[in-house]
Amino acid sequence: MGNKPTIRGGVTWRSVIAGLLLIPINVYWVTVIEVRWYSLDGSCLPLFITPIFMLLLLVLGNLAIARRFPNLALNQGELLTTYIMVVTSSVMASHDMFQNLFGVIGHPYRFATQDNHWQELFIKYLPKWLLVTDQNTLAAYYQGGVSPYSKEILVHWIVPLAAWGLLMFVLIGMMLCMNIIIRKQWTQNEKLVFPLIQLPLAITEGGGNTKFFHNKIMWAGFALAFTIGAVNGLHYLLPAFPELTGIKRYMINQHLVNPPWKDIEPTAVSLYPFAIGIGFFIPLDLLFSCWFFYVCRHLFHVLGISRGWNAAENAGFPYFEEQSSGAWIALGLLIVWGSRKYLADVVRVALGREGSDADNSEAVAYRAAFIGIFVGAVFLAIFSNIIGMSAWVALVFFCLYFLLAISITRIRAEMGAPHEINFVNPERIMLSTFGIGAIGAANLSLMSLMFWFNRGYRSLPMANQLEAFKMAENTNIKRGHLVWVLVVSTVVGTLATYWANLHVTYHEGAMAKCLGFKEWIGREGFQWQLATWLNVQEGHIPGGLSKIFGNWLTVRLEYMIGGALVVMSLRSLRGAFIWWPLHPAGYALAFSNAMNFFWSAFFVSWLAKVLIVRYGGMRLHNAAVPFFMGLILGDFTIGSIWAILGPILGVQNYKIFI
């Protein structure tokens, strides 16, 4: 009899080394295609493009190795460990993380003039050690053609990058601790479906040697999406080549020329194959709610214009940002309230007592998590005090930040829907609630300085961490080892992101050749928002109910409360009626920028899913799953190929998204 094969864990020296080797490659690739060429918005999506493509290549290579050297092949846990490390690095290098920081870190001192009076308005409140202030360093940074590796340049970057990196490490560490606490409730007790991990799990099952790659239905979806991207990519490079229209942002406003419809918000129909594929894994009620509430949003806008609700004294109508803010706050509070019994159980277990819902074997992990959150909170208090932020402002700001993080993580875990909630952030929520007078110019300036990691939340670390925990449960990855993998990947990914951004911007010029440089993040945060607020000094616009509740109740606050009430009402109706078709998260997501791109694709996914289930039952539904996985994989593959060819050819090539 032969010896039994050794069963390896997921976190092995091979998987970690593979991840450490791929992290700088992935980060540099993301930086080149998103910052230099702006030829792929892969980190804007809930499922990152480049890690999926690199996982596909890794699995195909693993299959080749397995045929000749079976003992050297990686198992599923090892493949997923490497994938998780690459995903974590994508979080750090992504559109909504450190890419944004590099658009902000030198912006105030680069663009301050005597005419805009920034120095008097807000620069005097900003700590210099959090910004790059040297004009020669900034000139080289924005103009390019300079090596960033000289002491004269690096000396001006070390302190601000280290400070921001430390702050982000603490925030991410606190999210990791929260995930350790909430993990069992969401992954085991409630058994959330985690739609976004289904493709990585399918690709890596059996080390890649599974029926997935032998499924003709999957390859049909792959071929369809790949062909669409290939044809349109060739058309982009060679305009004479035919194009498959209607895939990306077909504007329907051009056909609406009569009032009041001509005043409708810009509305596009997009049929991204990957979005249709992702939508198929989202529960039907949420799919329906997303596109339904998106249509309602536009109808409400048109109705308001036709009735004159957008008059000068109500110029902010229809206050979508405020409605969205209220909706997300309500979702977060409902999520926390719904988990109150479990959280109390976790506290008991952490204190050494028996618990019924929490994992009694995780007492040490729970205690460490609570200690980590406490230490992180102390750090945030000290950091806020050092930069000059008022204690109450800092407390509300970071509490709102984590509440939004919890809401988004829950929505990702339960439904996997895109969640670009632009302008729903602690700063704007507090401004609408308290006004500039109560917050003060100094606090508002400091919150605007942190706008770079509060703008969109599309690459939220907490959501990706929890998905990693769920993948670990489905394989042989030990959670304790995974925690260290996430920590190491975060540190290495941050350092690689710093290097890649400095290397690319100083050589190419942040505003010379870098087509995707996020200078507009600085402009958006400091010029369009902060400077405007401080110049106008407008924080409160009296609302219709102010006569009853006082002048503190503003129109913005009214709409925020209204958004929260809608979510709570929808939640109550779902609890009262099993057949109720509208999901409260669909209302919150309808106001997100993501739905501007995905609503029509989600309509197609919803319609396909309804027809498949109605006429073929769950058997046909399960048989169709590989096709929609193929749509995602094929679209991501051709998008990645174009993202490789573009920089090689020196052109801004076709993008499969936006």
C-alpha positions as CSV (number, residue, x, y, z in Angstrom):
1,M,0.0,0.0,0.0
2,G,1.3,3.5,-0.8
3,N,1.6,6.3,1.7
4,K,-1.4,8.5,2.2
5,P,-0.9,12.0,0.8
6,T,-0.2,14.7,3.3
7,I,-3.1,17.1,3.8
8,R,-1.6,20.6,3.8
9,G,-3.3,23.6,5.4
10,G,-4.2,26.6,3.4
11,V,-1.6,28.9,5.0
12,T,1.7,27.3,4.0
13,W,5.1,28.7,3.2
14,R,4.4,28.1,-0.5
15,S,1.1,30.0,-0.5
16,V,2.5,32.9,1.5
17,I,5.6,33.2,-0.7
18,A,3.5,33.1,-3.8
19,G,1.3,35.8,-2.4
20,L,4.2,38.0,-1.4
21,L,5.7,37.6,-4.9
22,L,2.4,38.5,-6.6
23,I,1.5,41.5,-4.3
24,P,4.0,43.9,-5.8
25,I,3.2,42.7,-9.3
26,N,-0.5,43.2,-8.8
27,V,-0.1,46.6,-7.1
28,Y,2.2,47.9,-9.8
29,W,-0.2,46.6,-12.5
30,V,-3.2,48.2,-10.8
31,T,-1.3,51.5,-10.5
32,V,-0.1,51.5,-14.1
33,I,-3.5,50.7,-15.6
34,E,-5.6,52.9,-13.2
35,V,-3.3,55.9,-12.5
36,R,-1.0,56.1,-15.6
37,W,-3.4,54.9,-18.3
38,Y,-6.8,54.9,-16.7
39,S,-7.6,51.8,-18.9
40,L,-9.3,49.6,-16.3
41,D,-11.4,50.5,-13.3
42,G,-10.9,47.0,-11.9
43,S,-10.7,48.1,-8.2
44,C,-14.1,50.0,-8.5
45,L,-16.0,46.8,-8.6
46,P,-17.1,44.7,-5.7
47,L,-15.2,41.8,-7.2
48,F,-11.7,43.0,-8.1
49,I,-10.7,42.2,-11.7
50,T,-6.9,41.7,-11.5
51,P,-6.9,39.2,-8.5
52,I,-9.5,37.0,-10.4
53,F,-7.4,37.1,-13.5
54,M,-4.2,36.3,-11.6
55,L,-6.0,33.5,-9.8
56,L,-7.1,32.1,-13.1
57,L,-3.5,32.0,-14.3
58,L,-2.3,30.5,-11.1
59,V,-4.9,27.8,-11.3
60,L,-4.0,27.0,-14.9
61,G,-0.4,26.8,-14.0
62,N,-1.2,24.6,-11.0
63,L,-3.1,22.2,-13.3
64,A,0.0,21.9,-15.6
65,I,2.2,21.2,-12.6
66,A,-0.3,18.7,-11.2
67,R,-0.1,16.6,-14.3
68,R,3.6,16.0,-14.0
69,F,4.4,16.6,-10.3
70,P,1.2,16.0,-8.3
71,N,2.9,16.4,-5.0
72,L,4.0,20.0,-5.9
73,A,0.5,21.2,-6.9
74,L,-1.2,23.7,-4.6
75,N,-4.5,22.7,-2.9
76,Q,-7.6,24.8,-2.8
77,G,-6.7,26.4,0.6
78,E,-3.3,27.4,-0.7
79,L,-4.7,28.9,-3.9
80,L,-7.2,30.8,-1.9
81,T,-4.6,32.0,0.6
82,T,-2.6,33.5,-2.3
83,Y,-5.8,35.0,-3.8
84,I,-6.7,36.6,-0.4
85,M,-3.3,38.2,-0.2
86,V,-3.6,39.6,-3.7
87,V,-7.1,40.9,-3.0
88,T,-5.8,42.6,0.2
89,S,-3.1,44.3,-1.8
90,S,-5.7,45.4,-4.3
91,V,-7.7,47.0,-1.5
92,M,-4.7,49.1,-0.6
93,A,-3.8,50.1,-4.2
94,S,-7.4,50.6,-5.2
95,H,-9.3,53.6,-6.5
96,D,-10.9,54.4,-3.2
97,M,-7.9,54.0,-0.9
98,F,-4.3,55.1,-1.3
99,Q,-4.8,56.2,-4.9
100,N,-7.0,58.9,-3.5
101,L,-4.4,59.9,-0.8
102,F,-1.9,60.7,-3.5
103,G,-4.4,63.0,-5.1
104,V,-4.9,64.8,-1.8
105,I,-1.6,64.8,0.0
106,G,0.0,67.7,-1.8
107,H,-3.1,69.4,-3.2
108,P,-3.6,72.3,-0.7
109,Y,-0.1,73.6,-1.0
110,R,0.1,73.0,-4.8
111,F,-3.1,74.8,-5.7
112,A,-3.4,77.5,-3.0
113,T,-3.2,81.0,-4.4
114,Q,-3.8,84.6,-3.3
115,D,-7.1,84.6,-5.2
116,N,-8.7,81.5,-3.6
117,H,-7.6,82.4,-0.1
118,W,-7.1,78.8,0.9
119,Q,-4.4,79.7,3.4
120,E,-6.8,81.9,5.4
121,L,-9.8,79.6,4.9
122,F,-8.5,76.2,5.9
123,I,-4.8,75.5,5.3
124,K,-4.0,77.1,8.6
125,Y,-6.0,74.3,10.3
126,L,-4.2,71.4,8.5
127,P,-1.2,69.7,10.2
128,K,1.8,70.1,7.9
129,W,3.1,66.7,8.9
130,L,0.2,65.0,7.2
131,L,0.8,66.8,3.9
132,V,3.6,67.3,1.4
133,T,4.4,71.0,1.5
134,D,7.7,71.5,-0.3
135,Q,7.1,73.3,-3.6
136,N,10.0,71.8,-5.5
137,T,9.0,68.3,-4.4
138,L,5.4,69.0,-5.5
139,A,6.5,70.5,-8.9
140,A,8.5,67.4,-9.7
141,Y,5.6,65.2,-8.6
142,Y,3.0,66.9,-10.8
143,Q,5.3,67.5,-13.8
144,G,7.3,64.2,-13.9
145,G,10.5,63.3,-15.5
146,V,12.2,62.9,-12.2
147,S,13.4,59.9,-10.2
148,P,11.6,59.7,-6.8
149,Y,14.5,57.8,-5.2
150,S,16.6,60.8,-4.2
151,K,16.9,61.8,-0.5
152,E,15.8,65.4,-1.4
153,I,12.4,64.0,-2.5
154,L,11.8,61.1,-0.2
155,V,12.5,63.2,3.0
156,H,9.3,65.1,2.3
157,W,7.2,62.0,1.8
158,I,8.3,59.7,4.7
159,V,6.5,61.4,7.6
160,P,3.1,62.0,5.9
161,L,3.0,58.6,4.3
162,A,4.0,56.9,7.6
163,A,1.3,58.9,9.5
164,W,-1.5,58.1,7.1
165,G,-0.3,54.5,6.8
166,L,-0.4,54.1,10.6
167,L,-3.9,55.6,10.8
168,M,-5.2,53.3,8.1
169,F,-3.5,50.3,9.7
170,V,-5.3,51.1,12.9
171,L,-8.7,51.5,11.2
172,I,-8.2,48.3,9.2
173,G,-7.1,46.5,12.4
174,M,-10.2,47.6,14.2
175,M,-12.3,46.3,11.3
176,L,-10.5,43.0,11.5
177,C,-11.4,42.8,15.2
178,M,-15.0,43.6,14.5
179,N,-15.0,40.8,11.9
180,I,-13.6,38.3,14.4
181,I,-16.5,39.3,16.8
182,I,-19.3,39.2,14.2
183,R,-18.0,36.3,12.0
184,K,-19.9,33.4,13.5
185,Q,-23.2,35.3,13.6
186,W,-23.1,36.1,9.9
187,T,-21.3,33.1,8.4
188,Q,-22.8,30.3,10.6
189,N,-25.9,31.4,12.6
190,E,-27.5,33.4,9.8
191,K,-25.7,31.6,7.0
192,L,-25.4,34.6,4.7
193,V,-24.7,33.5,1.1
194,F,-21.6,35.6,0.3
195,P,-22.2,35.8,-3.5
196,L,-18.9,37.3,-4.4
197,I,-16.8,34.3,-3.1
198,Q,-18.6,31.8,-5.3
199,L,-16.4,32.3,-8.4
200,P,-13.0,32.0,-6.5
201,L,-14.3,28.9,-4.7
202,A,-15.5,27.3,-8.0
203,I,-12.2,28.1,-9.8
204,T,-10.0,26.7,-7.1
205,E,-12.0,23.6,-6.0
206,G,-9.8,20.5,-6.2
207,G,-6.8,22.7,-6.9
208,G,-8.5,23.7,-10.2
209,N,-9.1,20.1,-11.3
210,T,-12.9,20.2,-11.1
211,K,-15.9,20.0,-13.4
212,F,-15.9,23.8,-13.5
213,F,-13.3,23.9,-16.3
214,H,-15.0,21.0,-18.1
215,N,-18.5,22.6,-18.1
216,K,-19.6,23.6,-21.6
217,I,-22.2,26.0,-20.2
218,M,-19.5,27.9,-18.3
219,W,-17.4,28.1,-21.5
220,A,-20.5,29.4,-23.4
221,G,-20.8,32.3,-21.0
222,F,-17.1,32.8,-21.0
223,A,-17.0,32.9,-24.8
224,L,-19.9,35.3,-25.1
225,A,-18.4,37.9,-22.7
226,F,-14.9,37.4,-24.0
227,T,-16.1,37.9,-27.6
228,I,-17.9,41.1,-26.7
229,G,-14.9,42.5,-25.0
230,A,-12.6,41.4,-27.9
231,V,-14.7,42.9,-30.6
232,N,-15.3,46.2,-28.9
233,G,-11.6,46.4,-27.9
234,L,-10.5,46.0,-31.5
235,H,-13.1,48.6,-32.5
236,Y,-11.5,51.0,-30.0
237,L,-8.1,50.5,-31.5
238,L,-9.3,50.2,-35.1
239,P,-12.5,52.3,-35.6
240,A,-13.2,50.7,-38.9
241,F,-13.7,47.4,-37.1
242,P,-17.4,46.7,-36.2
243,E,-18.7,47.5,-32.7
244,L,-21.2,45.7,-30.5
245,T,-23.2,48.7,-29.2
246,G,-25.4,49.0,-26.1
247,I,-22.9,47.3,-23.8
248,K,-21.6,50.4,-22.2
249,R,-23.6,53.5,-21.1
250,Y,-26.1,54.1,-23.9
251,M,-27.7,57.4,-22.8
252,I,-31.5,57.4,-23.1
253,N,-31.8,61.1,-22.3
254,Q,-31.3,62.0,-25.9
255,H,-34.7,60.5,-26.7
256,L,-36.5,62.5,-23.9
257,V,-37.0,66.0,-25.4
258,N,-40.4,67.0,-24.0
259,P,-41.0,68.4,-20.5
260,P,-40.9,67.3,-17.8
261,W,-38.9,64.2,-19.0
262,K,-36.2,66.3,-20.6
263,D,-35.1,67.4,-17.1
264,I,-34.5,63.8,-15.9
265,E,-31.1,63.0,-14.5
266,P,-28.6,61.5,-17.0
267,T,-29.7,58.0,-17.4
268,A,-27.7,55.3,-19.1
269,V,-28.4,51.7,-20.1
270,S,-25.4,49.4,-19.7
271,L,-25.3,45.6,-20.3
272,Y,-21.9,44.8,-18.8
273,P,-21.6,40.9,-19.0
274,F,-19.8,40.7,-15.7
275,A,-22.5,42.8,-14.0
276,I,-25.2,40.5,-15.4
277,G,-23.2,37.6,-14.1
278,I,-22.8,39.1,-10.6
279,G,-26.4,40.0,-10.5
280,F,-27.5,36.4,-11.0
281,F,-26.0,35.6,-7.6
282,I,-27.9,38.4,-5.8
283,P,-31.2,37.4,-4.1
284,L,-34.2,38.1,-6.3
285,D,-35.9,40.6,-3.9
286,L,-32.8,42.8,-3.8
287,L,-32.2,42.6,-7.5
288,F,-35.8,43.7,-8.1
289,S,-35.5,46.4,-5.4
290,C,-32.3,47.9,-6.9
291,W,-33.7,48.6,-10.3
292,F,-37.2,49.4,-9.0
293,F,-36.1,52.0,-6.6
294,Y,-33.6,53.4,-9.1
295,V,-36.6,54.0,-11.5
296,C,-38.6,55.5,-8.6
297,R,-35.7,57.8,-7.8
298,H,-35.9,59.3,-11.4
299,L,-39.7,59.5,-11.3
300,F,-39.5,61.4,-8.0
301,H,-37.0,63.8,-9.5
302,V,-39.2,64.4,-12.6
303,L,-42.3,64.8,-10.4
304,G,-40.6,67.4,-8.2
305,I,-39.4,69.4,-11.2
306,S,-42.9,69.4,-12.7
307,R,-44.3,70.6,-9.4
308,G,-41.6,73.2,-8.9
309,W,-40.2,71.6,-5.8
310,N,-36.7,72.6,-7.0
311,A,-37.3,76.3,-6.5
312,A,-34.4,78.6,-5.4
313,E,-35.2,78.2,-1.7
314,N,-35.1,74.4,-2.2
315,A,-32.2,74.2,-4.6
316,G,-30.8,71.0,-3.1
317,F,-33.9,69.0,-4.3
318,P,-34.3,66.1,-4.5
319,Y,-31.7,65.6,-1.7
320,F,-30.6,62.1,-2.8
321,E,-27.4,62.3,-0.8
322,E,-29.4,63.0,2.4
323,Q,-32.0,60.3,1.7
324,S,-29.1,57.9,1.1
325,S,-27.3,58.9,4.3
326,G,-30.4,58.3,6.3
327,A,-31.0,55.0,4.7
328,W,-27.4,53.7,5.3
329,I,-27.5,54.9,8.9
330,A,-30.8,53.2,9.5
331,L,-29.4,50.0,7.9
332,G,-26.4,50.1,10.2
333,L,-28.5,50.7,13.3
334,L,-30.9,47.9,12.4
335,I,-28.0,45.5,11.8
336,V,-26.4,46.2,15.2
337,W,-29.8,46.0,16.9
338,G,-30.5,42.7,15.3
339,S,-27.2,41.3,16.5
340,R,-27.6,42.6,20.1
341,K,-28.2,39.1,21.7
342,Y,-25.3,37.6,19.8
343,L,-23.0,40.5,20.8
344,A,-24.0,40.1,24.4
345,D,-23.2,36.4,24.1
346,V,-19.8,37.2,22.7
347,V,-19.1,39.5,25.7
348,R,-20.0,36.7,28.1
349,V,-17.7,34.3,26.3
350,A,-14.9,36.8,26.2
351,L,-15.3,37.2,30.0
352,G,-14.9,33.4,30.5
353,R,-18.6,32.4,30.7
354,E,-20.6,30.0,28.6
355,G,-22.5,31.3,25.6
356,S,-25.2,29.7,23.4
357,D,-24.7,31.6,20.1
358,A,-21.1,32.6,20.2
359,D,-18.2,30.2,19.7
360,N,-17.0,29.2,23.2
361,S,-13.7,28.0,21.7
362,E,-13.0,31.5,20.5
363,A,-12.9,33.2,24.0
364,V,-9.2,34.2,23.5
365,A,-9.9,35.5,20.0
366,Y,-12.9,37.5,21.3
367,R,-10.9,39.0,24.2
368,A,-8.0,39.9,21.8
369,A,-10.6,41.5,19.4
370,F,-12.1,43.7,22.2
371,I,-8.7,44.7,23.4
372,G,-7.8,45.6,19.8
373,I,-10.8,47.8,19.4
374,F,-10.1,49.5,22.7
375,V,-6.5,50.2,21.8
376,G,-7.5,51.4,18.3
377,A,-10.1,53.7,19.9
378,V,-7.4,55.2,22.2
379,F,-5.2,55.7,19.2
380,L,-7.9,57.5,17.3
381,A,-8.6,59.7,20.3
382,I,-4.9,60.6,20.6
383,F,-4.6,61.2,16.8
384,S,-7.7,63.4,16.8
385,N,-6.4,65.4,19.7
386,I,-3.0,65.9,18.1
387,I,-4.4,67.2,14.8
388,G,-6.7,69.5,16.7
389,M,-10.1,67.9,16.2
390,S,-12.7,68.4,18.9
391,A,-13.4,65.3,21.0
392,W,-17.2,65.2,20.2
393,V,-16.6,65.7,16.5
394,A,-14.0,62.9,16.4
395,L,-16.3,60.6,18.3
396,V,-19.2,61.1,16.0
397,F,-17.0,61.1,12.9
398,F,-15.4,57.7,13.6
399,C,-18.6,56.1,15.0
400,L,-20.4,57.0,11.7
401,Y,-17.4,55.7,9.8
402,F,-17.6,52.3,11.4
403,L,-21.4,52.2,11.3
404,L,-21.2,52.7,7.5
405,A,-18.5,50.0,7.3
406,I,-20.7,47.5,9.2
407,S,-23.6,48.4,6.9
408,I,-21.6,47.9,3.7
409,T,-20.0,44.7,5.0
410,R,-23.4,43.2,5.8
411,I,-24.8,44.1,2.4
412,R,-21.8,42.6,0.7
413,A,-22.0,39.4,2.7
414,E,-25.7,39.0,2.3
415,M,-26.1,40.2,-1.3
416,G,-22.8,41.0,-3.0
417,A,-24.3,44.2,-4.6
418,P,-22.1,47.1,-5.7
419,H,-22.1,49.8,-3.1
420,E,-20.4,53.0,-4.4
421,I,-22.2,55.4,-1.9
422,N,-20.6,58.6,-3.1
423,F,-21.0,61.6,-0.7
424,V,-22.5,59.5,2.0
425,N,-19.8,59.9,4.5
426,P,-19.4,61.2,8.1
427,E,-18.5,64.7,7.1
428,R,-21.5,65.3,5.0
429,I,-23.9,63.6,7.4
430,M,-22.6,65.8,10.3
431,L,-22.8,68.9,8.1
432,S,-26.4,68.2,7.3
433,T,-27.2,67.4,10.9
434,F,-25.3,70.1,12.9
435,G,-24.3,72.8,10.3
436,I,-21.0,74.6,10.0
437,G,-21.6,76.8,13.0
438,A,-21.7,73.9,15.4
439,I,-18.9,72.0,13.8
440,G,-16.5,74.9,13.2
441,A,-14.1,75.6,10.4
442,A,-11.2,73.8,12.0
443,N,-13.1,70.5,12.5
444,L,-14.6,70.7,9.0
445,S,-11.2,71.3,7.5
446,L,-9.7,68.3,9.3
447,M,-12.6,66.1,8.3
448,S,-12.1,67.2,4.7
449,L,-8.5,66.1,5.0
450,M,-9.8,62.6,5.6
451,F,-12.2,62.7,2.6
452,W,-9.8,60.6,0.6
453,F,-10.8,57.4,2.4
454,N,-14.4,58.4,2.9
455,R,-15.5,59.1,-0.6
456,G,-16.8,55.9,-2.0
457,Y,-16.1,52.8,0.1
458,R,-16.1,50.5,-2.9
459,S,-12.9,48.7,-1.7
460,L,-13.8,48.7,2.0
461,P,-11.3,46.5,3.8
462,M,-13.8,45.1,6.3
463,A,-16.0,43.6,3.6
464,N,-13.0,41.8,2.0
465,Q,-11.8,40.6,5.3
466,L,-15.1,38.9,6.2
467,E,-15.2,37.3,2.7
468,A,-11.7,35.9,3.4
469,F,-13.0,34.4,6.7
470,K,-15.9,32.8,4.9
471,M,-13.6,31.3,2.3
472,A,-11.5,29.9,5.1
473,E,-14.5,28.2,6.6
474,N,-15.2,26.5,3.3
475,T,-11.6,25.2,3.0
476,N,-8.8,24.0,5.2
477,I,-7.5,27.5,6.1
478,K,-7.1,28.1,9.8
479,R,-8.6,31.4,11.0
480,G,-5.7,32.2,13.3
481,H,-3.2,31.8,10.5
482,L,-5.5,33.8,8.2
483,V,-5.5,36.8,10.6
484,W,-1.7,37.0,10.3
485,V,-1.9,36.6,6.5
486,L,-4.3,39.6,6.4
487,V,-2.0,41.7,8.6
488,V,1.1,40.9,6.6
489,S,-0.7,41.5,3.3
490,T,-2.0,44.8,4.5
491,V,1.5,46.0,5.5
492,V,3.2,44.7,2.3
493,G,0.4,46.0,0.1
494,T,0.6,49.4,1.6
495,L,4.4,49.7,1.1
496,A,4.0,48.4,-2.4
497,T,1.3,50.9,-3.1
498,Y,3.4,53.8,-1.8
499,W,6.3,52.7,-4.0
500,A,4.2,52.1,-7.2
501,N,2.4,55.5,-6.9
502,L,5.7,57.4,-6.3
503,H,7.5,55.6,-9.1
504,V,4.7,56.1,-11.7
505,T,3.9,59.7,-10.8
506,Y,7.4,61.0,-10.6
507,H,8.5,59.4,-13.8
508,E,5.3,60.1,-15.8
509,G,4.1,63.3,-14.1
510,A,1.0,63.1,-11.9
511,M,-0.7,65.7,-14.0
512,A,1.4,65.4,-17.2
513,K,0.9,61.9,-18.4
514,C,-1.0,60.1,-15.7
515,L,-4.5,60.0,-17.2
516,G,-6.1,58.5,-14.1
517,F,-4.4,60.5,-11.4
518,K,-6.9,61.4,-8.7
519,E,-6.1,65.2,-8.6
520,W,-9.9,65.7,-8.8
521,I,-10.2,64.0,-5.3
522,G,-8.3,66.9,-3.9
523,R,-10.3,69.4,-5.9
524,E,-13.5,67.8,-4.9
525,G,-12.7,67.7,-1.2
526,F,-11.0,71.1,-0.8
527,Q,-12.3,73.3,-3.6
528,W,-15.8,72.1,-4.5
529,Q,-16.8,71.2,-0.9
530,L,-14.7,72.7,1.8
531,A,-13.8,76.1,0.3
532,T,-17.4,76.5,-0.9
533,W,-18.8,75.7,2.5
534,L,-16.5,78.1,4.3
535,N,-17.1,80.9,1.9
536,V,-20.8,80.6,1.8
537,Q,-21.1,79.6,5.5
538,E,-24.3,77.8,4.8
539,G,-25.1,74.8,7.0
540,H,-28.8,75.1,7.8
541,I,-31.7,75.6,5.4
542,P,-35.0,75.7,7.4
543,G,-37.3,72.8,6.7
544,G,-41.0,72.4,6.5
545,L,-41.3,71.0,10.0
546,S,-39.0,73.6,11.6
547,K,-42.1,75.5,12.9
548,I,-42.9,72.4,15.0
549,F,-39.4,71.2,16.0
550,G,-37.4,74.4,15.8
551,N,-34.9,75.8,13.4
552,W,-32.5,72.9,14.0
553,L,-34.6,70.7,11.7
554,T,-33.4,71.5,8.2
555,V,-34.6,70.4,4.8
556,R,-31.5,68.2,4.6
557,L,-32.1,66.7,7.9
558,E,-35.8,66.1,7.0
559,Y,-34.8,64.1,4.0
560,M,-32.2,62.2,6.0
561,I,-34.8,61.3,8.5
562,G,-37.2,60.4,5.7
563,G,-34.6,58.0,4.2
564,A,-34.2,56.3,7.6
565,L,-37.9,56.0,8.0
566,V,-38.3,54.4,4.6
567,V,-35.7,51.8,5.4
568,M,-37.3,51.0,8.8
569,S,-40.7,50.8,7.2
570,L,-39.5,48.4,4.5
571,R,-37.8,46.3,7.2
572,S,-41.0,46.1,9.2
573,L,-43.0,45.2,6.2
574,R,-40.6,42.4,5.3
575,G,-41.0,41.1,8.8
576,A,-44.8,41.3,8.7
577,F,-45.4,39.9,5.2
578,I,-43.3,37.0,3.8
579,W,-44.4,37.9,0.2
580,W,-43.2,41.6,0.5
581,P,-41.0,42.1,-2.5
582,L,-39.0,45.2,-1.6
583,H,-35.7,45.0,0.3
584,P,-34.6,48.0,2.4
585,A,-31.1,47.7,1.1
586,G,-32.4,48.2,-2.4
587,Y,-33.7,51.7,-1.5
588,A,-30.3,52.6,0.0
589,L,-28.4,51.2,-3.0
590,A,-30.7,53.0,-5.5
591,F,-29.1,56.3,-4.6
592,S,-25.5,55.0,-5.0
593,N,-23.5,55.9,-8.0
594,A,-23.1,52.2,-8.7
595,M,-26.7,51.9,-9.7
596,N,-26.2,54.5,-12.4
597,F,-24.1,51.9,-14.1
598,F,-25.6,48.6,-13.0
599,W,-29.4,49.1,-12.8
600,S,-30.1,47.9,-16.3
601,A,-27.8,44.9,-16.0
602,F,-29.4,44.0,-12.8
603,F,-32.8,44.2,-14.5
604,V,-31.6,41.7,-17.1
605,S,-30.2,39.4,-14.3
606,W,-33.5,39.7,-12.5
607,L,-35.6,38.9,-15.5
608,A,-33.4,35.9,-16.5
609,K,-33.5,34.6,-12.9
610,V,-37.3,34.9,-12.7
611,L,-37.9,33.1,-16.0
612,I,-35.4,30.4,-15.2
613,V,-36.8,29.7,-11.8
614,R,-40.4,29.9,-12.9
615,Y,-40.1,27.6,-15.9
616,G,-37.3,25.4,-14.9
617,G,-37.2,25.4,-11.1
618,M,-34.1,25.3,-9.0
619,R,-32.7,22.5,-11.1
620,L,-32.5,24.7,-14.1
621,H,-31.3,27.6,-11.9
622,N,-28.4,25.5,-10.6
623,A,-27.5,24.3,-14.1
624,A,-27.4,28.0,-15.3
625,V,-25.0,29.1,-12.5
626,P,-21.8,28.1,-14.5
627,F,-23.0,30.3,-17.5
628,F,-23.2,33.4,-15.4
629,M,-19.9,32.6,-13.7
630,G,-18.5,32.3,-17.2
631,L,-19.8,35.8,-18.0
632,I,-17.8,37.2,-15.1
633,L,-14.7,35.2,-15.9
634,G,-14.8,35.9,-19.6
635,D,-15.3,39.6,-19.2
636,F,-12.6,39.9,-16.5
637,T,-10.2,37.9,-18.7
638,I,-10.5,40.0,-21.8
639,G,-10.5,43.1,-19.7
640,S,-7.2,42.1,-18.1
641,I,-5.7,41.2,-21.5
642,W,-6.5,44.6,-22.8
643,A,-5.1,46.1,-19.6
644,I,-1.8,44.3,-20.4
645,L,-1.7,45.1,-24.1
646,G,-2.5,48.8,-23.5
647,P,0.6,49.8,-21.5
648,I,2.8,47.6,-23.8
649,L,1.4,49.4,-26.9
650,G,1.5,52.7,-25.1
651,V,-2.2,53.5,-25.6
652,Q,-5.3,54.1,-23.5
653,N,-7.1,51.0,-24.6
654,Y,-10.7,49.7,-24.3
655,K,-12.2,49.3,-20.8
656,I,-14.8,46.7,-20.0
657,F,-16.3,49.0,-17.4
658,I,-17.3,52.7,-17.6
